[in-house]
């Protein structure tokens, strides 16, 4: 690149009107050029520096492009040659199921034996538990009825007097001074008042201003502020970022421990007048409002009836019916005839509300009634009940929800509102009998001491609290703690914790249409169940608990049961917890049952027989406890396991067991605390017994088993790996050459520098090209980032352990020559390894510690350093941040080198301005000199003419 702005091919005067040395005979242009040569040299040096910096940027970008191309081609799920994908390697071996039942069994991989699946009796399933939302919130609608209906938890009393405050609107606080990036909003509701608390003696125990501050801080705790890489919220935010405090003068100020600056950036409603002294919020320094000043009437209240409030302030319901949301106005005084009072007026209120709902959605879509007018209700106030046709869902919310009796959530829904807190769902008594999470004692280093807990001065345990001081309880699923929650924790938070915590072993989903929570074990098999205890049992019950009233049902998980043969030898019946079974290197997927006789509905037919114990006695079940009975003619003989006496049992036509003692008197069976079978005359603890039956599936002797045929299709994989090796070697060589190649030197020992415009004059294009190639040589010599990247890549391909051995066995080795480490690829060895042990080759490429493997495979090992230095999506690589890349457009003008170029440009511009000033100065001086000499010449000529004339 030629240096701009320093060419002598044109006059240094540019467009200036200059008188040259015509009068003086001096070469003024050369003189000025000599005078400004220092400036020209400085500009030339800066321009050459800029060119070299651009060359560095281009060199980095070339390597970034190769790294990005490598990642996209061989590690992206969008690529057809993704060598990190197990499915890509599975193409090496094609396994096809054969036989009449081939669609019911699939397989992948190559077995070392001949495998045949003879029959499948049962597929593995996961344990499930379905619980109606009614079990958690009785106001919601049960699924399966002709309509869905839900009632508010409280009532609306139109005559109830309420206090109305003067604070209504919002206040926005900017955090971060003039460069604020965090904004926190405080909402105020006129129905919330802040009056002084006064004791019996008239002393103020808590001021209204302090109550207001407490409310502000509570809302601040629910928000977050990010500073650097850390995010503050809750009590952490109040202690370290921003907290409201009331001073002795009554002003409300904001503490700012980090000194980043807090001010009011916006206010709505009455807040500007009542808390800001009528001032307009401003972001301008010196005009920022940094504290709140209460007006004289800011905390005053006015009393009015609920109906008057709704009439003067207005009120509405936000109704969402089957996905469509509309705002429905609440009736006011003007909508109700004055002659009606009490229940009659309540009825008119509902009638007017129903009309508004019908106008919004149409008649019959959603009806509203008063649950307090139904049998058994107390009849005081209006308890809203909403009803919609079967299959509909609705949610009714209001900013006046508390006044309307909607509860803490301010909503009435046909379905379970997962935004409700555990306190709302369980009630005050729901936490009775539960022990909170005890606070562990700590050693001198501040570490927890297992098994030792803190106690207060009275010897009582101290419990963990949430930000609002509520006791935290351990929430366990299948015996594993998935979180610690309080009464203020929402149901949705609990559900999210269950789904995201692998230890729980249970996932949960909720359907608004069926109003049903569906729990499922994350793994199939009879051993994987669903169990709740403590707080989780209080909330969800125990699976099976609700079966009697049909609010919930529990289905145990079951194992897969199938028969298989290997090399012609039957293995008999096999049980596995999963439908994915590994057999001699082949992975088999069971998809359906076959090989047994079925009824007209397709269900497997069974033949049953009475089960017996090892001594040949018949087995019976009492409350899940199996006990044996001997046969004695037409009677069964049972033993009272405590007294040792014999009791006789008979089975009636319905299969029910009845018992008599030796005297023929009826006795009753029960199971005591030690699981012993007892008989006595007390019928209150009686349990029924039932026969334990063994079921045997009836085999279809004509059924055909499923066999497997495998074939190799390795060409695509071989081609991809071969190309990957070539691309890696080219990339590694460019990186190594970039930082290890010395800059080129001329014969005089000087290094080649970028050409200036003056340098290029008289040079041919080929000469300029050759010169620039030498000047670019070694432009990144000694670069530490590139040296580190190359070292990481070399470590990645020089694998040890199981995966390293597998790669070498597959013909992929590292070659070191002339200071460069590259990969070598032996195609014949690779094909052999791929044919003999494809899974081993696959794992050597695709394994990832993030997915649970003990070590990374080759592609993950390469991806990590390439991402670290060359990633262009999401978080950017080190070289991308340094030089930018067209593959990451946002970095093109925001990178370290670009900032350096911008700085050089600024310096060049400053020196050019200085040079121009000097040219102007000298030009002006020489022009003046020319004018003076011209005048002197004119005068001399004049005098010469006079003298000649005399």
N, C-alpha and C positions, 0 to 999 in steps of 0.2 A: 504493500500500500504506500503510495506517495504521500509525503507530508504536505498538507494544505496550508495556504496562507503565507508561505515563505519563498515563493518563486520569484526569480529575477527576470523572467521572460517578459514581463511587462513593466512599465514605469512604476517606480515606488510612489509616484504622485497620484496614481489612480485617476480619479475624475477631477482632481484639483486643477484650477487655472493657475499655472505657475509660469513665471518669467525665468527661463533658464539662463545660463551664463553667456548670453549673447553680448552683453555690454562688458562684462568683466573678463570674459574668455575662460572662466573657470568651469570645470565639470562639477557643477553643484550636486547633480544626482549621485555621482560616485562618492562625493564627500559626505552626503547625507547617509548613503548606504553604509559607509564606513563608520559613521557616528552611531548608527542603530544596529551594528553587527552583533553586539552583545545580546540585544533583544531577539534578533533573528535566530541566533544560536540557541537561546533558551527555549524559544518556541519550537525549533527543530528537535531539540532533545525531548521536550514534552510530547511532541507528535510521534517521535520514534517510540517513546515509552508507551504511548497509547496504542500504537500498532502492535507492539509486543504483547500488551495486555489483551488485546482483541484476539491475537493468535492463541494465547493461553486459553481464553474462553472457548474458542473454536475447538481446540484440542480436547478440553474437558467434555464439551458437548458431543464430540465424536465418540468418546468412550461411553458417555451416558447413553447415547443412542444404541450402542452395541449391547450394553448391559440390559437396557429396557427391552430390546428386541429378544435377547436371550430369555429373559423372564417371561415375556408374553408368549414366546414360542414353546417353551418347555415347562412352565410352571403355572400357566393360567388355565382355569377351568373352561375358558372360551376357546382354547386351542385344541386342534385335532391331534396334536402331538404332545399332549400334556404328560410328561414323564413323572409327574407327581401323582397321577391318577391310577389307582389300582385297577379300575375298569379298563384303562388303556392296555395294561399288561395282560389282563384276562383274555384279550384277543389272541394271545399266543396259543392258547388251548381252547378249542371249541368243544364243549360237551353237550351232546344231544341225548335227550331221553327217548327211549324206544319202548314200544309195547302199547297195548290197548289203553292203558291208564297213564300214558306219558304226560298228559296235561296236568296230572295231579302231583307230579314230582319233577323238580328241576335240579340241576347240579352245575357246578363250576369247578375248574381245576382238574388235575389228572390224578387218578387213584393208582396206587401201587398194586391193586388187586382188582379182580372182577367183582363188582358190587351189584347186588340186585335187591331192590325193595319189594318184598313179597306181598305185603299188605299194610295198610295204615288204619288202625282202629280209632284213634283219637288224636286230634291236633292240640298242641299246647295253647292255652289261653291265659290271659292275665286276670287276676282277681278284680272284680268291679264292685262298686258300691254307689248306688244312686239314691240321692236324698232330696226330697222335695224342699223347695224354698220355704214352704209353709212351716217346716220343722224349725227353721231359724227365725222366721218372721211371720207370725200368724195373721198379719193383716194382708198378706199377699194372696194371690189366687191359686188354688190348686188346679193342676192340669187334669183335663178329661171331663170337666163339667160343661154344661150347655153354654155357660158364659164365664167370663173372668171378672172378678170383683175384688176390690181392695179398699180398705178404710183407713182414714187418718188415725194416728195413735191418740190424739187429743181432740179438744173441742174448741169451737169458736163461740165466744160469748159476746154478742153485739152490745150488751149493756155494760160490759166490764170497763171500768175506768183505767186508762193507761197514761203513763207519764211520757211526754214528748220533749226531747231535748232540742237544743239549737244547733247542734253539730250534724251536718249532713253533707256528704260529698267525699272527696278524696284528696290526699296529700301525697305528692311524689318527692322523694328525697334522692338527690344525685350524689353518688359516692365516687370520689376521685378528683375533686377540684375541677379545674378548667378542662381537664382531659377525662372527665367522668365517663366510665363505660358501664357502670352498674347503677340501676335505678330500682328503688324500693317503694312500693305503694302501700299507703295506709288508708283503709276504707272506714268511713264513719256513717252510722245509721242513726237517724233521729229517734228511733225507738229505744236506743241504748242511752241511758243517762248516767251522769257522773256526779252524784250527790255525796256530800260529806257523810261519813259514818260517825254517829254520835253515841256516846255511852249514856247511862242513866243519869249521870251528873251533868250532862250537856257538854262534855269534853269531846273534841274531835279526835277520834281514834285513827281515822284515815281520811285524808282530804280528797275532794273530788278531783283535784289536779293530779294527785298521785294515782288515782284510779285510771285517769286518762292515760297517764304515762305507762301504767301496767298494761293497758290495752294496746298501746302503740308497740311496746316491747314484745308482747305476745304475737302481734302480726309480723314484726321484724323476724322473730324466730322461725316463722314458717317460710321465710324466703332465703335466698342464698346470694353470696358475693364471692366471685373468684378473683384471687390475687395471685398472679404467677401461675403455678401449677396446683395450688391448693384452693379448695372451695370451702367456704365457711357457711354454716347454717346452725339453727338451734341456739343453744346456750353458747356454743363456740363463737357464733357471730356476735352475740351481745358482748362477750368478754374481749374479743379481739378486733372487731371491726367498727360496730356502731351500736350505741345504746342511748335511749332517751332517759333524761333525769330531770327532776323538778328542783329548782333552786329556792332559796329562802325568799327571793323576790317574786316567786310565783312563775317566773319564766321557765319554759321547757327548753333545755339545751340537749345537744347530742355529743356524747363522748366519742373520740376518734383516736384510739390508742396508736394507730399506725401513722397518724398525721397526714392522711391522704386527702382530707377535705370533704366536708359534708355541707350541703345547702339544699334549700327548697327549690325545686325546678318547676313545679306545677301545682296548682290547687283548683278544685272545682267546688260547686255548691256554695255553702256558707263559710267554707274554711278560710277563704281569703279575708273575709271580714272579721270572723271570730277568732282566728288564730294567728293571722299575719298582720293585724293592725290595718287592714285595707290596702297593704302594699301589693304591688304586682310582682310575682316571682321573676327573677332575672338570672341569666347565666353569666352576665358580665361581671368581671372582677370588680370589687368595690361596691357592687349593688346587690350581691347575693345575700339572701335571707338565711341565717345560720341558726336561728332559734325561734321559738314560738312564744307569742305574747297573748295571753288569754284576755279577751275583751270582758267588760264587766258582766255581761249577760251570757258569756259563752257556755257556762255550765248550768244555767237556769233551766227549769222545766215547766211545762204547761200540762194540766190534766184535762183529758177529754175522753168521751166514750169511744169504744172500738168502732161503732158505726159512724160516729162523727169523724173519726180519723180517716176511715175508708172513703167517706164522702168528700172531705176537704183535701186530703193528700192523694187520694186515688189509690187503687190497688188492682192487681191483675194476677192471672194465673198463666204460666207458660205450659201449654198442654201439648204433649207429643203423643199422637195416636197413630199407630202403625207406621211410624217413621216420619210423619208429617207434623211439623210444629207450628202452632198458632198461639197468639196472645189473646186471652179472653178476659174482658173487663169484669171486675167484681161489682155487684150492685151497690149503690149508695143510698142516701136518704131519699133522693129524688125518684128512685126506682121503687120505693115502698110506700103504700098508702099510710097516712098518718094514723088512721083509726086502728091499725093493727099493732098489737104488742105481744110480747112473750112468744109462745109457740106459734101463734098465728102469723106473727111477723117473720119468724124463722122460716116458716113454710113459704111465705111470699118471697123471701130472700132466695131460697133454693129454686123457686119457680122462675124468678128473674135470671138467676145464674144459668138455669137449664136452657132458657131461651137464647142466651148469649152463646152457649156451647153449640146449640143446634144451628145458630146462624153461622158459626165457624166451620162446623164439620158436617152438618146435615142431621136430620132427626134419626134417632135410633142408633147412632154411631157410638155415643157415650152418654150415659145417664148418670145424674147425681141425685143422691138421696141422703137422708139423715139416719145414720145407724143408731142414733139415740132415741129414735121413735120406734125401734123394734122391741120385741118382747125381751124383758130382762135388762134393758138399758136403763140408766138413771134418768134420762130425759132432759138433762140440763145442758143447754147450749146445743150447737150444731156439730155433729161428728160426721164430717164428709165421707160419703161412701160412693165410689165410682164403679160403674159396671159397663162392660163392653161385650160384644158377641164373642163366642168361642173362636179362638185362633187369633184374637187381637192382642196387642200389647199397648200399654199406655204408661205415661209418666206425667205427673202433674206437679209442678214446682212453682214457688212464688217467693219474691223477696220479703213478703209478709208471712212466710210459712209458719214462723213461730206463733204469730197471732192467730193464724187459721187452724192451729192444732196439728201441723204437719210433722212436728218433732224436730230433733236436732238437725236432721238432714234437709229440712225444708221441702221434702218431696213425698208424694204418695205414688207408689208404682204398683202395677199389676204383677210385677216380677220382683224378685229379691234384689234390693238395691245393694250392690256389692261395695258401694261407697259408705255404707253405714259402719259405724264403729262396733267393736266387740261389746262395748258397754251398752250401746243401743240394742243390740241383738240379744245379749244375755241378761240385761237388767242388773239392778243392784245386787240381787242375790246370786247372780250367775258365777261370781268369783268366790262365793263362800266355800270354805273347805280347801281352797287352793293355797299353796304356799308359794310366795314369790321367790325370785332368784336372790339367794343370799350373797352378800358382798364378801369376797374372799379377802383374807388377811394378806398382807404383803411383807416380804422380808426387807432387810436393810437396803437392798438394791432396787426396791420397788417392784419386784417380781411377785406374782401370785404364789401363795402357799397352798397347794392342793389339800382339800379336806379341812382347812382352818378358816373360820368365818368370823367376821366382826360382830361385836355385840355392843349395845348401848349401855349406859350406866345402870340400867335396871336388869341387865342380863338378857335382854331380848335381842334376837338377831336383827341386823340391819339389812334392808333389802335394796336391791338396785332400783333406780327410778328413771323415768323418761324425762324429757326436758321440762315437762309441766309438773313434775313431782309425783306422777302416778306410778304405782308399783308395777314392776315388770315381772312377767310370768314366763316360764319356759314352755315353749310350744313344741311338743314332740310328736313325730309320726314314725310308726314302726320302731319306737324306742330311741330314735335319733332326734336330737334337738335341731330344728331348722330355723329357729329364731327366738327372740325374746320380745314379747308384746305386752301392751298395756290395754286398758279399757278404751283408750283413744285410738288404737290401731284399727284401720279399716279392714273389712273382710277381703277386699281386693289385694291389700298388702300381704295378707296371710296366704292367699291363693298364689300370688306371684312368688312368694318365698318357697312354697311347696314345689312349684314347677321348675324353679331355677336351682334348687338345692338337690344335688345328686344323692345326698345321704337319706333323704326322705323315702326314696323308692316309690313314691306315689305322685301322680300328676292329677290335676283337677281342672275341670271345665264347667262352664255354666251356660245354660240356654235360657234366654228370656221367654221363648215360645212355650217351652214345657215347664218353666220355673223349676228347674231341676239341676242340682249339682251332681256331676258325674266324676267319680273318683276311679282311677285305674292304676294298678301296680305297673311300674315302669318296665318290669320284666315279667315274662310269662312263666308259668310253672306253678305246681301245687305248693311249693315252699315259699313263694312270694305272695304275701297277703297284704291286707290293709288293716292297720291297728292304730287306734288313738288312745291317749291317756291324758289325765290331768286336764289342762285347758282345752286341748284339742278334742277330748271326749265331751267336755261340757258344751263345746260348740257344735260338733258334728255327731255326737252320740257314738255308740259302738256299732260297727257293722253288724246288722241283724237285729239291733234293738228295736227298730221301727217297723219290722216286717208285719206285725199284727195289725196295725192301722193303715198299712199300705203307703206310708209316707216315705219309706225307703226300703231298698232291697239290696242284699249282699249276695254276690255269686263268687264262690271260691275259684281260684285259678286251678288249672289242670295241666298235667304233663302230656307231652306227645307220647303215644304208644304205637309202636309199629313192629313189624317183623322184617328181618333182612337176612340175606345169605352172602357169604364171602367165599369166592372160589368154590362155589357149590356146596359149602357147609352152612347149614342153617344156624343162625345165632339165636333163634327163638324170639320171644317178645322182648323188645327193648324200650326202656323209658327214658325220655330226655325232657328237660325243662323248657327247651326251645324247639321251634320247628326248623331251625337251622342246625344241621347235624354234620359233624366232621367225621369222615370214615376213610382211613388210610390215605389222607391227603386230598380227598375230594370233599367239597362242601355240598351237602344235599339239603334242599329246601322242600319240606312237606307242605303241600297246598290243599289237599283234600283227602277224604277217607275212601278206601276201596278194599276189596278182597273179602267182604262180608255180605251176608244176606241182609236185605233192607225191606222195610214195609212200604206201603203205598205212598207214604210221605217222604221216603228216602232215608228214614232213620234206621240205624243198624238194629237188627233183631237180636235179642238176648234170651238165653234160657237160664232160669234161676233155680237155685237149690239152697236149702237151709245150711248155713255155715256151722262148722263144728270146731271145737278146740282140739288141742293135741291129744286129749284123752277120748275123743270121739263124742263129747257131750255137745248138745245143741247150744248155740250162742244167741243171747238176747241183749237188747240195748235198753238201758234205763238212764234217761237224761244224758245220753252220750257215753255212758259207762257200760262196757260189755261184761255180762255175767253169763256163766254156763249153767245148764240144767240137764239132769239125767232123765232119760225116758223110762217110765215104769208103767207099762201097759198103756192105758189111755191117758195117764197123767204125766205131768212133768214135775220133777222134784227139784226144788230150790233150797239153798241153805242160807239161813240167817247167819251172816258172817261174824256176828258178835256172840250170839247165844249158841250157835252151832245146831239149832233145831231145824228140822226139815219142814218146808212149806210146800203145798201142792198147787200147781198151776194148771189152768185149763184155757184153751183158746176157743173163743166163740166164732161164729160165722164171719164176723167182721175183722177177725185177727186180733181181737183185744184179749189181753191176759187178765184173768182174775185169780185170786189166791184164797186158799183156805188152810187152816191149821189141821193138826191131826184129829181134832174134835169135830171138824167140819165147819167151824165158824169162819166167816170171811175175815181176812186180814188184808192189810194194805202195804204195798211195797214203797220203800223210800231209800234214798242214797244219803248216807251221813257225810260228815265233813271229811272223813278219811276214805271216801269213795267205796265204803262197804255197803253191801245190799242188806237192808234191814226190813223186818216185817212186824207190824203191830196193829192194834185196833184203831189207831188215830188216823182218820181219813184226811186231816187237814194238810198233811205233808205228802200225800200219796202221789206217786208218779206212775205213768203208764209204761208198760214194757212192750217192745215190738221185736219181732224176729229179725235177726241179722241174716240177710240173704246174699249169697254170692251170685254175681251175674257173669255169665260167660257168653261172649259174642259168638254168634253162629257163623262159621267161616263159609265162604263161597269157594268150594273146591275147584270150580271151573275158572276162577279169576286168574288173570295173567299178571305176573310181576313186572316191575319197571327195571330195565337195564339201561346202561349208558355207553355211548360211543364217543370217543374223543379223537380229535384230529388237530394238527398243528397249522397255524397261520401266522408265522413269525415275521414275514417279510416287512410289514409295515413297522413293526417294532425295531427290527434291525436297521432299517433305513433311518428311522427317527434318532436312534442312539448314535449311529454313525455320523449323522449330520450334527447332532449335539456336540460330539467330541470335536469335530472340525470347527464349529462356531466357538466353542470354549477356547480352543487353542489360539484362534485368531484374536479373540478378545484378550486373553491372558498375555499374548505377545505384545499387543499394542500397549497395554498397561505397563508391562515390564520395560519395553523400549522407551516409553514416554519419560519415566523417571530415571532410567539408567544410562541413556544416551547423552554423551557430552556435547556441548555446543560446538559448532564448527569454528575453526580458527583460520585466519588468512596467513599468508606466507610470512608476514611481519609479526605474527603472534597475536594480532588484534582479532576480536570476535566479529563476526558478521552482524551488522545492524540493519534495520529496515532502511530502505532507500528513501531519500527525499526527492521532491520534484526536480531539484537541481541535479541530484545524482543520476536520475533517469534520463536526463537530456543527453542525447547522443548514443544511448544504449539501445540495442535491439531487443525485441520482445523476448526472444529465447534467453538472452543474457540477463534480462530482468527476472525472468522466471527462475533461472538457475540460481541467481543471487538470493532471491527470496526463499527458495527451498533450503539453502544453506543457513540463512538467517533464522528460519523456523526450527532448524535442527536443535534438539536439546532444550526447547523452550520451557519444558517442565522438568528439567534435570534436577534430581534431588528432592522432588515433591514428596513430602512425608505421607500425605493422604493416599497417594497412589502406591507408595511402598507398603503401607499398612494393608491396603486393599489386596494387593498381590499376595502378600503373606497370608492373609485370611483365605484367599481362594486356594492357594497351595495347600494349606492345612485341610481345607474342605475335601479336596480330591485325594489327599494322602490318608485315606481312611484306615483305621485299625479295627480290631474286634470282629464280630460276626459279619457285619455288612462289608467291611474291607476285604475279608477273606472271600466272601461271595462274589464281589466285583472282580477280584483277581482270578478266581476260578472261571468267571465268565469272560475273561480275556480283556478286561479293562484295567490297565496299569498306568503308573506314572513314570514318565521318562524324563531324566535330567540331562540336559546337553547344552553346552555353551552358556551356562548360567541361567537357563530357562527350563522350568518344569512344565511339561505338557502331558496330555492324556494320549495313550495309545489304545487302539481298538483292534482286537483279533476277532474277526467276524466268525470264523469257524468255531472257535471256543464259545463265543456268545450264543450261536445257534444251538450248540450241543447242550449248554447249560439251560437255555430256554426250553429245550425239548425235555430234558431230564428232570429239571426241578424249577418250573416256572415261578412258583410261589417264592422261592428263595431269591431269585433274580428280581422279582417284583418288589419284595420287601427291601432289598438293598438299594433300590431307587426311591421308593415311595414312603418308607417309614418316617414317622414324625413323633418326636417326644410330646408335642402338643396334643397328639391323638392317643397318648398312652404308651408309645413304644419306649424301649429302654434307651435307644439312641436314634439319631437322625440318619435317614438314608442319604444317598448322594445328592439328590435334588434339593432336599430341605437344607442340607449342609451348604450347598452353593447359594441357595436363595437368601439365606440370612445375610451374608456380606454384600451381595448384590443389592438387596433392599436397603441395607444400611447406607450404601454409598450412592446408589443410582435409582432409588424408587421415585417414580413420577406421579403416583396416585396416592391420595390420602396424605399421611406424613411424608415429607420429602427427604430424599437421601442427602448425605453430606455434600457430595459433588454437585447435586442439583441446587442446593442452597448456595453453593459457592459460585457456580457459573450459570445457573438457569438452564432451561431446555425448552425447545418448542413443544415437547411432549407434555410439558406442564406450563401452559400459557401464563399462569399467574406469576411464574418465577422469571419470565423473560426480562422484565424491567425491575425486578425486586430480587437481586442476588448480590453477593459480596463483590464480585468483579464488576458488575454494572455500576455499583456505587463508586468503585475506584475509577471507572471510566468517566463517570459524571464529574468526579473531583478533578481529573486531569483536564476535561473539557473546560471546567471553570477556570483552572489555572491558565490554560492556553488563551481563553478569552480575556483574562486580566492582562496577560503579557501583550496580547495583540492591541488591547486598548492603550497600554503604556507606549507601545511602539508607534501607534497612530498619533498619540499626543506628541511624541518626539519628532515625528515627521512633520506634523503641523508646525511645531515650534521652529525647526530648522528651515522649513520651507518659507515660513513667514520672514525669518531673519535674512535668508539669502535673497528673497524677493525684494525686501527693503533695500538690501545692498545693491542689487541690480538697478533699482530705481534711482538711488543716489548717484551711482556711477554714471547712469544714463544722463542724469541732470548735469553732472560735472562735465561729461563729454559735450553736452549741448552748450553749456556756458563757455567751455574752452573753444569750441568751434565759433561761437559768437564773437569772443574776444579776438580770435585769429582773423576773422573777417574784418573787424573794426581796424585792427592794426594794418592789415593788408590794404585797406581802403585809405588809410592816412598817408 
